[in-house]
Amino acid sequence: MKTERTLTIVIGWIVAYFGSRFLPLPHSISTLLIGIGLTVWGCYLWTQIKNRHWAFMFWGIISPVGLLGISLLKNKSK
């Protein structure tokens, strides 16, 4: 599950960056939303691994600063 989390976040960043950078405007907005969605889904997987509330996944919207916030959450899975 940790590999899925990391891949989802990284692929979300790549899709958001390249889609918004190299595509025309209508397509860039949709790829940006897909990239943000993948990043937030990766953050959801991360909060599930740490056994935290699902609402912490929205920190992925302010990525990469939000990822720092999620990483500093205490792990309640034990």
PDB file of N, CA, C and O in Angstrom:
ATOM      1  N   MET A   1       0.816  -1.188   0.000  1.00  0.00           N
ATOM      2  CA  MET A   1       0.000   0.000   0.000  1.00  0.00           C
ATOM      3  C   MET A   1       0.866   1.261   0.000  1.00  0.00           C
ATOM      4  O   MET A   1       0.466   2.291  -0.541  1.00  0.00           O
ATOM      5  N   LYS A   2       2.045   1.178   0.603  1.00  0.00           N
ATOM      6  CA  LYS A   2       2.931   2.340   0.614  1.00  0.00           C
ATOM      7  C   LYS A   2       3.437   2.657  -0.787  1.00  0.00           C
ATOM      8  O   LYS A   2       3.610   3.825  -1.134  1.00  0.00           O
ATOM      9  N   THR A   3       3.677   1.629  -1.591  1.00  0.00           N
ATOM     10  CA  THR A   3       4.123   1.843  -2.960  1.00  0.00           C
ATOM     11  C   THR A   3       3.022   2.497  -3.784  1.00  0.00           C
ATOM     12  O   THR A   3       3.293   3.395  -4.582  1.00  0.00           O
ATOM     13  N   GLU A   4       1.770   2.047  -3.595  1.00  0.00           N
ATOM     14  CA  GLU A   4       0.645   2.649  -4.299  1.00  0.00           C
ATOM     15  C   GLU A   4       0.515   4.123  -3.944  1.00  0.00           C
ATOM     16  O   GLU A   4       0.270   4.963  -4.810  1.00  0.00           O
ATOM     17  N   ARG A   5       0.681   4.425  -2.665  1.00  0.00           N
ATOM     18  CA  ARG A   5       0.580   5.812  -2.206  1.00  0.00           C
ATOM     19  C   ARG A   5       1.613   6.681  -2.888  1.00  0.00           C
ATOM     20  O   ARG A   5       1.285   7.741  -3.421  1.00  0.00           O
ATOM     21  N   THR A   6       2.850   6.242  -2.874  1.00  0.00           N
ATOM     22  CA  THR A   6       3.933   7.037  -3.443  1.00  0.00           C
ATOM     23  C   THR A   6       3.767   7.203  -4.951  1.00  0.00           C
ATOM     24  O   THR A   6       3.940   8.299  -5.483  1.00  0.00           O
ATOM     25  N   LEU A   7       3.431   6.112  -5.635  1.00  0.00           N
ATOM     26  CA  LEU A   7       3.243   6.197  -7.079  1.00  0.00           C
ATOM     27  C   LEU A   7       2.086   7.108  -7.450  1.00  0.00           C
ATOM     28  O   LEU A   7       2.175   7.861  -8.419  1.00  0.00           O
ATOM     29  N   THR A   8       1.004   7.047  -6.689  1.00  0.00           N
ATOM     30  CA  THR A   8      -0.142   7.889  -6.980  1.00  0.00           C
ATOM     31  C   THR A   8       0.203   9.361  -6.816  1.00  0.00           C
ATOM     32  O   THR A   8      -0.185  10.182  -7.647  1.00  0.00           O
ATOM     33  N   ILE A   9       0.916   9.701  -5.774  1.00  0.00           N
ATOM     34  CA  ILE A   9       1.297  11.105  -5.553  1.00  0.00           C
ATOM     35  C   ILE A   9       2.260  11.575  -6.635  1.00  0.00           C
ATOM     36  O   ILE A   9       2.094  12.675  -7.164  1.00  0.00           O
ATOM     37  N   VAL A  10       3.253  10.779  -6.974  1.00  0.00           N
ATOM     38  CA  VAL A  10       4.239  11.182  -7.981  1.00  0.00           C
ATOM     39  C   VAL A  10       3.590  11.292  -9.359  1.00  0.00           C
ATOM     40  O   VAL A  10       3.850  12.252 -10.085  1.00  0.00           O
ATOM     41  N   ILE A  11       2.756  10.333  -9.729  1.00  0.00           N
ATOM     42  CA  ILE A  11       2.079  10.399 -11.019  1.00  0.00           C
ATOM     43  C   ILE A  11       1.134  11.602 -11.061  1.00  0.00           C
ATOM     44  O   ILE A  11       1.002  12.244 -12.102  1.00  0.00           O
ATOM     45  N   GLY A  12       0.485  11.908  -9.953  1.00  0.00           N
ATOM     46  CA  GLY A  12      -0.369  13.094  -9.895  1.00  0.00           C
ATOM     47  C   GLY A  12       0.417  14.368 -10.139  1.00  0.00           C
ATOM     48  O   GLY A  12      -0.046  15.254 -10.857  1.00  0.00           O
ATOM     49  N   TRP A  13       1.601  14.468  -9.550  1.00  0.00           N
ATOM     50  CA  TRP A  13       2.453  15.646  -9.776  1.00  0.00           C
ATOM     51  C   TRP A  13       2.866  15.742 -11.235  1.00  0.00           C
ATOM     52  O   TRP A  13       2.828  16.821 -11.827  1.00  0.00           O
ATOM     53  N   ILE A  14       3.262  14.612 -11.815  1.00  0.00           N
ATOM     54  CA  ILE A  14       3.724  14.608 -13.204  1.00  0.00           C
ATOM     55  C   ILE A  14       2.595  14.999 -14.150  1.00  0.00           C
ATOM     56  O   ILE A  14       2.793  15.821 -15.044  1.00  0.00           O
ATOM     57  N   VAL A  15       1.423  14.421 -13.960  1.00  0.00           N
ATOM     58  CA  VAL A  15       0.279  14.744 -14.822  1.00  0.00           C
ATOM     59  C   VAL A  15      -0.090  16.217 -14.685  1.00  0.00           C
ATOM     60  O   VAL A  15      -0.340  16.886 -15.688  1.00  0.00           O
ATOM     61  N   ALA A  16      -0.126  16.724 -13.467  1.00  0.00           N
ATOM     62  CA  ALA A  16      -0.494  18.127 -13.260  1.00  0.00           C
ATOM     63  C   ALA A  16       0.542  19.060 -13.876  1.00  0.00           C
ATOM     64  O   ALA A  16       0.179  20.063 -14.491  1.00  0.00           O
ATOM     65  N   TYR A  17       1.806  18.751 -13.724  1.00  0.00           N
ATOM     66  CA  TYR A  17       2.849  19.639 -14.242  1.00  0.00           C
ATOM     67  C   TYR A  17       2.874  19.645 -15.767  1.00  0.00           C
ATOM     68  O   TYR A  17       2.767  20.699 -16.393  1.00  0.00           O
ATOM     69  N   PHE A  18       3.015  18.466 -16.358  1.00  0.00           N
ATOM     70  CA  PHE A  18       3.152  18.411 -17.807  1.00  0.00           C
ATOM     71  C   PHE A  18       1.854  18.770 -18.518  1.00  0.00           C
ATOM     72  O   PHE A  18       1.884  19.369 -19.593  1.00  0.00           O
ATOM     73  N   GLY A  19       0.729  18.415 -17.939  1.00  0.00           N
ATOM     74  CA  GLY A  19      -0.541  18.761 -18.565  1.00  0.00           C
ATOM     75  C   GLY A  19      -0.791  20.248 -18.575  1.00  0.00           C
ATOM     76  O   GLY A  19      -1.268  20.792 -19.570  1.00  0.00           O
ATOM     77  N   SER A  20      -0.478  20.909 -17.486  1.00  0.00           N
ATOM     78  CA  SER A  20      -0.717  22.358 -17.426  1.00  0.00           C
ATOM     79  C   SER A  20       0.365  23.138 -18.160  1.00  0.00           C
ATOM     80  O   SER A  20       0.157  24.294 -18.526  1.00  0.00           O
ATOM     81  N   ARG A  21       1.499  22.522 -18.373  1.00  0.00           N
ATOM     82  CA  ARG A  21       2.623  23.231 -18.994  1.00  0.00           C
ATOM     83  C   ARG A  21       2.609  23.143 -20.519  1.00  0.00           C
ATOM     84  O   ARG A  21       2.927  24.123 -21.193  1.00  0.00           O
ATOM     85  N   PHE A  22       2.244  21.985 -21.071  1.00  0.00           N
ATOM     86  CA  PHE A  22       2.442  21.746 -22.498  1.00  0.00           C
ATOM     87  C   PHE A  22       1.157  21.568 -23.299  1.00  0.00           C
ATOM     88  O   PHE A  22       1.227  21.433 -24.520  1.00  0.00           O
ATOM     89  N   LEU A  23       0.005  21.563 -22.671  1.00  0.00           N
ATOM     90  CA  LEU A  23      -1.238  21.379 -23.409  1.00  0.00           C
ATOM     91  C   LEU A  23      -1.982  22.699 -23.547  1.00  0.00           C
ATOM     92  O   LEU A  23      -1.766  23.620 -22.759  1.00  0.00           O
ATOM     93  N   PRO A  24      -2.871  22.801 -24.559  1.00  0.00           N
ATOM     94  CA  PRO A  24      -3.688  24.020 -24.666  1.00  0.00           C
ATOM     95  C   PRO A  24      -4.646  24.138 -23.487  1.00  0.00           C
ATOM     96  O   PRO A  24      -4.874  23.167 -22.766  1.00  0.00           O
ATOM     97  N   LEU A  25      -5.200  25.315 -23.296  1.00  0.00           N
ATOM     98  CA  LEU A  25      -5.943  25.661 -22.086  1.00  0.00           C
ATOM     99  C   LEU A  25      -7.062  24.686 -21.696  1.00  0.00           C
ATOM    100  O   LEU A  25      -7.079  24.265 -20.539  1.00  0.00           O
ATOM    101  N   PRO A  26      -7.992  24.298 -22.568  1.00  0.00           N
ATOM    102  CA  PRO A  26      -9.060  23.401 -22.081  1.00  0.00           C
ATOM    103  C   PRO A  26      -8.517  22.063 -21.577  1.00  0.00           C
ATOM    104  O   PRO A  26      -9.010  21.518 -20.589  1.00  0.00           O
ATOM    105  N   HIS A  27      -7.517  21.549 -22.249  1.00  0.00           N
ATOM    106  CA  HIS A  27      -6.937  20.272 -21.833  1.00  0.00           C
ATOM    107  C   HIS A  27      -6.058  20.437 -20.599  1.00  0.00           C
ATOM    108  O   HIS A  27      -5.966  19.528 -19.774  1.00  0.00           O
ATOM    109  N   SER A  28      -5.421  21.577 -20.472  1.00  0.00           N
ATOM    110  CA  SER A  28      -4.547  21.785 -19.320  1.00  0.00           C
ATOM    111  C   SER A  28      -5.351  21.858 -18.023  1.00  0.00           C
ATOM    112  O   SER A  28      -4.890  21.388 -16.983  1.00  0.00           O
ATOM    113  N   ILE A  29      -6.540  22.440 -18.076  1.00  0.00           N
ATOM    114  CA  ILE A  29      -7.362  22.512 -16.869  1.00  0.00           C
ATOM    115  C   ILE A  29      -7.806  21.121 -16.445  1.00  0.00           C
ATOM    116  O   ILE A  29      -7.780  20.789 -15.260  1.00  0.00           O
ATOM    117  N   SER A  30      -8.214  20.308 -17.410  1.00  0.00           N
ATOM    118  CA  SER A  30      -8.667  18.961 -17.054  1.00  0.00           C
ATOM    119  C   SER A  30      -7.522  18.094 -16.541  1.00  0.00           C
ATOM    120  O   SER A  30      -7.710  17.326 -15.598  1.00  0.00           O
ATOM    121  N   THR A  31      -6.343  18.202 -17.143  1.00  0.00           N
ATOM    122  CA  THR A  31      -5.223  17.404 -16.650  1.00  0.00           C
ATOM    123  C   THR A  31      -4.733  17.901 -15.302  1.00  0.00           C
ATOM    124  O   THR A  31      -4.259  17.113 -14.483  1.00  0.00           O
ATOM    125  N   LEU A  32      -4.843  19.203 -15.063  1.00  0.00           N
ATOM    126  CA  LEU A  32      -4.488  19.743 -13.752  1.00  0.00           C
ATOM    127  C   LEU A  32      -5.419  19.178 -12.679  1.00  0.00           C
ATOM    128  O   LEU A  32      -4.969  18.799 -11.598  1.00  0.00           O
ATOM    129  N   LEU A  33      -6.709  19.125 -12.979  1.00  0.00           N
ATOM    130  CA  LEU A  33      -7.666  18.553 -12.028  1.00  0.00           C
ATOM    131  C   LEU A  33      -7.432  17.062 -11.808  1.00  0.00           C
ATOM    132  O   LEU A  33      -7.565  16.571 -10.687  1.00  0.00           O
ATOM    133  N   ILE A  34      -7.087  16.346 -12.864  1.00  0.00           N
ATOM    134  CA  ILE A  34      -6.775  14.916 -12.716  1.00  0.00           C
ATOM    135  C   ILE A  34      -5.528  14.739 -11.860  1.00  0.00           C
ATOM    136  O   ILE A  34      -5.493  13.863 -10.996  1.00  0.00           O
ATOM    137  N   GLY A  35      -4.506  15.557 -12.086  1.00  0.00           N
ATOM    138  CA  GLY A  35      -3.277  15.473 -11.291  1.00  0.00           C
ATOM    139  C   GLY A  35      -3.519  15.784  -9.826  1.00  0.00           C
ATOM    140  O   GLY A  35      -2.986  15.106  -8.949  1.00  0.00           O
ATOM    141  N   ILE A  36      -4.324  16.812  -9.555  1.00  0.00           N
ATOM    142  CA  ILE A  36      -4.646  17.137  -8.166  1.00  0.00           C
ATOM    143  C   ILE A  36      -5.462  16.017  -7.538  1.00  0.00           C
ATOM    144  O   ILE A  36      -5.266  15.677  -6.371  1.00  0.00           O
ATOM    145  N   GLY A  37      -6.381  15.441  -8.317  1.00  0.00           N
ATOM    146  CA  GLY A  37      -7.179  14.326  -7.805  1.00  0.00           C
ATOM    147  C   GLY A  37      -6.328  13.123  -7.450  1.00  0.00           C
ATOM    148  O   GLY A  37      -6.554  12.484  -6.422  1.00  0.00           O
ATOM    149  N   LEU A  38      -5.350  12.805  -8.291  1.00  0.00           N
ATOM    150  CA  LEU A  38      -4.449  11.686  -7.989  1.00  0.00           C
ATOM    151  C   LEU A  38      -3.610  11.970  -6.751  1.00  0.00           C
ATOM    152  O   LEU A  38      -3.384  11.078  -5.934  1.00  0.00           O
ATOM    153  N   THR A  39      -3.152  13.198  -6.612  1.00  0.00           N
ATOM    154  CA  THR A  39      -2.359  13.558  -5.439  1.00  0.00           C
ATOM    155  C   THR A  39      -3.190  13.462  -4.160  1.00  0.00           C
ATOM    156  O   THR A  39      -2.711  12.963  -3.141  1.00  0.00           O
ATOM    157  N   VAL A  40      -4.430  13.939  -4.213  1.00  0.00           N
ATOM    158  CA  VAL A  40      -5.304  13.855  -3.042  1.00  0.00           C
ATOM    159  C   VAL A  40      -5.627  12.403  -2.728  1.00  0.00           C
ATOM    160  O   VAL A  40      -5.702  12.027  -1.558  1.00  0.00           O
ATOM    161  N   TRP A  41      -5.820  11.574  -3.763  1.00  0.00           N
ATOM    162  CA  TRP A  41      -6.079  10.146  -3.523  1.00  0.00           C
ATOM    163  C   TRP A  41      -4.856   9.485  -2.870  1.00  0.00           C
ATOM    164  O   TRP A  41      -5.009   8.651  -1.978  1.00  0.00           O
ATOM    165  N   GLY A  42      -3.667   9.845  -3.301  1.00  0.00           N
ATOM    166  CA  GLY A  42      -2.461   9.332  -2.661  1.00  0.00           C
ATOM    167  C   GLY A  42      -2.368   9.756  -1.208  1.00  0.00           C
ATOM    168  O   GLY A  42      -1.927   8.983  -0.358  1.00  0.00           O
ATOM    169  N   CYS A  43      -2.782  10.981  -0.922  1.00  0.00           N
ATOM    170  CA  CYS A  43      -2.799  11.459   0.467  1.00  0.00           C
ATOM    171  C   CYS A  43      -3.852  10.712   1.280  1.00  0.00           C
ATOM    172  O   CYS A  43      -3.654  10.463   2.469  1.00  0.00           O
ATOM    173  N   TYR A  44      -4.971  10.354   0.647  1.00  0.00           N
ATOM    174  CA  TYR A  44      -5.982   9.544   1.330  1.00  0.00           C
ATOM    175  C   TYR A  44      -5.398   8.186   1.710  1.00  0.00           C
ATOM    176  O   TYR A  44      -5.604   7.707   2.825  1.00  0.00           O
ATOM    177  N   LEU A  45      -4.678   7.573   0.790  1.00  0.00           N
ATOM    178  CA  LEU A  45      -4.037   6.286   1.104  1.00  0.00           C
ATOM    179  C   LEU A  45      -3.037   6.448   2.244  1.00  0.00           C
ATOM    180  O   LEU A  45      -2.915   5.566   3.093  1.00  0.00           O
ATOM    181  N   TRP A  46      -2.332   7.557   2.266  1.00  0.00           N
ATOM    182  CA  TRP A  46      -1.348   7.815   3.314  1.00  0.00           C
ATOM    183  C   TRP A  46      -2.025   7.963   4.668  1.00  0.00           C
ATOM    184  O   TRP A  46      -1.533   7.440   5.668  1.00  0.00           O
ATOM    185  N   THR A  47      -3.163   8.681   4.708  1.00  0.00           N
ATOM    186  CA  THR A  47      -3.865   8.824   5.979  1.00  0.00           C
ATOM    187  C   THR A  47      -4.448   7.497   6.445  1.00  0.00           C
ATOM    188  O   THR A  47      -4.566   7.267   7.648  1.00  0.00           O
ATOM    189  N   GLN A  48      -4.813   6.624   5.518  1.00  0.00           N
ATOM    190  CA  GLN A  48      -5.298   5.302   5.900  1.00  0.00           C
ATOM    191  C   GLN A  48      -4.165   4.449   6.474  1.00  0.00           C
ATOM    192  O   GLN A  48      -4.378   3.685   7.415  1.00  0.00           O
ATOM    193  N   ILE A  49      -2.987   4.577   5.920  1.00  0.00           N
ATOM    194  CA  ILE A  49      -1.829   3.850   6.449  1.00  0.00           C
ATOM    195  C   ILE A  49      -1.533   4.312   7.871  1.00  0.00           C
ATOM    196  O   ILE A  49      -1.201   3.500   8.734  1.00  0.00           O
ATOM    197  N   LYS A  50      -1.651   5.612   8.115  1.00  0.00           N
ATOM    198  CA  LYS A  50      -1.384   6.158   9.447  1.00  0.00           C
ATOM    199  C   LYS A  50      -2.579   6.043  10.387  1.00  0.00           C
ATOM    200  O   LYS A  50      -2.487   6.416  11.557  1.00  0.00           O
ATOM    201  N   ASN A  51      -3.712   5.523   9.877  1.00  0.00           N
ATOM    202  CA  ASN A  51      -4.942   5.350  10.655  1.00  0.00           C
ATOM    203  C   ASN A  51      -5.441   6.686  11.202  1.00  0.00           C
ATOM    204  O   ASN A  51      -5.800   6.798  12.374  1.00  0.00           O
ATOM    205  N   ARG A  52      -5.455   7.684  10.341  1.00  0.00           N
ATOM    206  CA  ARG A  52      -5.938   9.008  10.695  1.00  0.00           C
ATOM    207  C   ARG A  52      -7.261   9.273   9.988  1.00  0.00           C
ATOM    208  O   ARG A  52      -7.676   8.492   9.132  1.00  0.00           O
ATOM    209  N   HIS A  53      -7.924  10.370  10.341  1.00  0.00           N
ATOM    210  CA  HIS A  53      -9.208  10.731   9.732  1.00  0.00           C
ATOM    211  C   HIS A  53      -9.011  11.030   8.246  1.00  0.00           C
ATOM    212  O   HIS A  53      -7.982  11.573   7.845  1.00  0.00           O
ATOM    213  N   TRP A  54     -10.014  10.666   7.431  1.00  0.00           N
ATOM    214  CA  TRP A  54      -9.889  10.825   5.986  1.00  0.00           C
ATOM    215  C   TRP A  54      -9.774  12.285   5.554  1.00  0.00           C
ATOM    216  O   TRP A  54      -9.270  12.552   4.463  1.00  0.00           O
ATOM    217  N   ALA A  55     -10.218  13.229   6.364  1.00  0.00           N
ATOM    218  CA  ALA A  55     -10.196  14.637   5.974  1.00  0.00           C
ATOM    219  C   ALA A  55      -8.775  15.185   5.858  1.00  0.00           C
ATOM    220  O   ALA A  55      -8.566  16.223   5.230  1.00  0.00           O
ATOM    221  N   PHE A  56      -7.812  14.514   6.445  1.00  0.00           N
ATOM    222  CA  PHE A  56      -6.423  14.957   6.308  1.00  0.00           C
ATOM    223  C   PHE A  56      -5.928  14.834   4.872  1.00  0.00           C
ATOM    224  O   PHE A  56      -4.897  15.410   4.526  1.00  0.00           O
ATOM    225  N   MET A  57      -6.648  14.094   4.030  1.00  0.00           N
ATOM    226  CA  MET A  57      -6.224  13.928   2.640  1.00  0.00           C
ATOM    227  C   MET A  57      -6.264  15.249   1.880  1.00  0.00           C
ATOM    228  O   MET A  57      -5.563  15.404   0.880  1.00  0.00           O
ATOM    229  N   PHE A  58      -7.071  16.202   2.339  1.00  0.00           N
ATOM    230  CA  PHE A  58      -7.183  17.479   1.633  1.00  0.00           C
ATOM    231  C   PHE A  58      -5.931  18.332   1.772  1.00  0.00           C
ATOM    232  O   PHE A  58      -5.811  19.354   1.096  1.00  0.00           O
ATOM    233  N   TRP A  59      -5.012  17.946   2.619  1.00  0.00           N
ATOM    234  CA  TRP A  59      -3.728  18.630   2.673  1.00  0.00           C
ATOM    235  C   TRP A  59      -2.943  18.428   1.393  1.00  0.00           C
ATOM    236  O   TRP A  59      -2.009  19.177   1.105  1.00  0.00           O
ATOM    237  N   GLY A  60      -3.317  17.420   0.626  1.00  0.00           N
ATOM    238  CA  GLY A  60      -2.658  17.187  -0.651  1.00  0.00           C
ATOM    239  C   GLY A  60      -2.916  18.282  -1.664  1.00  0.00           C
ATOM    240  O   GLY A  60      -2.174  18.409  -2.638  1.00  0.00           O
ATOM    241  N   ILE A  61      -3.961  19.080  -1.454  1.00  0.00           N
ATOM    242  CA  ILE A  61      -4.258  20.177  -2.370  1.00  0.00           C
ATOM    243  C   ILE A  61      -3.171  21.243  -2.299  1.00  0.00           C
ATOM    244  O   ILE A  61      -2.849  21.869  -3.308  1.00  0.00           O
ATOM    245  N   ILE A  62      -2.605  21.453  -1.112  1.00  0.00           N
ATOM    246  CA  ILE A  62      -1.530  22.440  -0.983  1.00  0.00           C
ATOM    247  C   ILE A  62      -0.167  21.754  -1.045  1.00  0.00           C
ATOM    248  O   ILE A  62       0.775  22.111  -0.338  1.00  0.00           O
ATOM    249  N   SER A  63      -0.108  20.770  -1.908  1.00  0.00           N
ATOM    250  CA  SER A  63       1.103  19.991  -2.091  1.00  0.00           C
ATOM    251  C   SER A  63       2.222  20.887  -2.617  1.00  0.00           C
ATOM    252  O   SER A  63       1.920  21.778  -3.411  1.00  0.00           O
ATOM    253  N   PRO A  64       3.452  20.727  -2.250  1.00  0.00           N
ATOM    254  CA  PRO A  64       4.111  19.764  -1.390  1.00  0.00           C
ATOM    255  C   PRO A  64       4.126  20.132   0.089  1.00  0.00           C
ATOM    256  O   PRO A  64       4.561  19.325   0.911  1.00  0.00           O
ATOM    257  N   VAL A  65       3.668  21.316   0.448  1.00  0.00           N
ATOM    258  CA  VAL A  65       3.658  21.706   1.858  1.00  0.00           C
ATOM    259  C   VAL A  65       2.701  20.809   2.644  1.00  0.00           C
ATOM    260  O   VAL A  65       2.978  20.455   3.789  1.00  0.00           O
ATOM    261  N   GLY A  66       1.586  20.447   2.032  1.00  0.00           N
ATOM    262  CA  GLY A  66       0.618  19.580   2.692  1.00  0.00           C
ATOM    263  C   GLY A  66       1.174  18.191   2.963  1.00  0.00           C
ATOM    264  O   GLY A  66       0.804  17.552   3.948  1.00  0.00           O
ATOM    265  N   LEU A  67       2.061  17.724   2.092  1.00  0.00           N
ATOM    266  CA  LEU A  67       2.675  16.408   2.316  1.00  0.00           C
ATOM    267  C   LEU A  67       3.551  16.430   3.560  1.00  0.00           C
ATOM    268  O   LEU A  67       3.654  15.430   4.270  1.00  0.00           O
ATOM    269  N   LEU A  68       4.172  17.552   3.820  1.00  0.00           N
ATOM    270  CA  LEU A  68       4.958  17.697   5.047  1.00  0.00           C
ATOM    271  C   LEU A  68       4.044  17.588   6.263  1.00  0.00           C
ATOM    272  O   LEU A  68       4.393  16.946   7.254  1.00  0.00           O
ATOM    273  N   GLY A  69       2.877  18.217   6.183  1.00  0.00           N
ATOM    274  CA  GLY A  69       1.918  18.132   7.280  1.00  0.00           C
ATOM    275  C   GLY A  69       1.440  16.717   7.531  1.00  0.00           C
ATOM    276  O   GLY A  69       1.320  16.296   8.681  1.00  0.00           O
ATOM    277  N   ILE A  70       1.166  15.979   6.466  1.00  0.00           N
ATOM    278  CA  ILE A  70       0.730  14.589   6.628  1.00  0.00           C
ATOM    279  C   ILE A  70       1.862  13.739   7.181  1.00  0.00           C
ATOM    280  O   ILE A  70       1.631  12.861   8.012  1.00  0.00           O
ATOM    281  N   SER A  71       3.076  13.990   6.730  1.00  0.00           N
ATOM    282  CA  SER A  71       4.194  13.181   7.213  1.00  0.00           C
ATOM    283  C   SER A  71       4.468  13.402   8.694  1.00  0.00           C
ATOM    284  O   SER A  71       4.987  12.514   9.369  1.00  0.00           O
ATOM    285  N   LEU A  72       4.121  14.584   9.204  1.00  0.00           N
ATOM    286  CA  LEU A  72       4.364  14.874  10.612  1.00  0.00           C
ATOM    287  C   LEU A  72       3.244  14.390  11.534  1.00  0.00           C
ATOM    288  O   LEU A  72       3.373  14.481  12.754  1.00  0.00           O
ATOM    289  N   LEU A  73       2.144  13.875  10.966  1.00  0.00           N
ATOM    290  CA  LEU A  73       1.073  13.333  11.799  1.00  0.00           C
ATOM    291  C   LEU A  73       1.559  12.098  12.527  1.00  0.00           C
ATOM    292  O   LEU A  73       2.335  11.311  11.985  1.00  0.00           O
ATOM    293  N   LYS A  74       1.105  11.931  13.749  1.00  0.00           N
ATOM    294  CA  LYS A  74       1.488  10.728  14.495  1.00  0.00           C
ATOM    295  C   LYS A  74       0.783   9.514  13.911  1.00  0.00           C
ATOM    296  O   LYS A  74      -0.367   9.594  13.478  1.00  0.00           O
ATOM    297  N   ASN A  75       1.477   8.405  13.907  1.00  0.00           N
ATOM    298  CA  ASN A  75       0.941   7.166  13.386  1.00  0.00           C
ATOM    299  C   ASN A  75       0.093   6.502  14.468  1.00  0.00           C
ATOM    300  O   ASN A  75       0.612   6.148  15.527  1.00  0.00           O
ATOM    301  N   LYS A  76      -1.197   6.332  14.217  1.00  0.00           N
ATOM    302  CA  LYS A  76      -2.093   5.708  15.182  1.00  0.00           C
ATOM    303  C   LYS A  76      -2.439   4.265  14.807  1.00  0.00           C
ATOM    304  O   LYS A  76      -3.393   3.700  15.343  1.00  0.00           O
ATOM    305  N   SER A  77      -1.690   3.680  13.914  1.00  0.00           N
ATOM    306  CA  SER A  77      -2.023   2.332  13.454  1.00  0.00           C
ATOM    307  C   SER A  77      -1.617   1.237  14.425  1.00  0.00           C
ATOM    308  O   SER A  77      -2.001   0.084  14.232  1.00  0.00           O
ATOM    309  N   LYS A  78      -0.862   1.553  15.448  1.00  0.00           N
ATOM    310  CA  LYS A  78      -0.422   0.511  16.380  1.00  0.00           C
ATOM    311  C   LYS A  78      -1.226   0.465  17.618  1.00  0.00           C
ATOM    312  O   LYS A  78      -0.968  -0.363  18.492  1.00  0.00           O
TER     313      LYS A  78
END
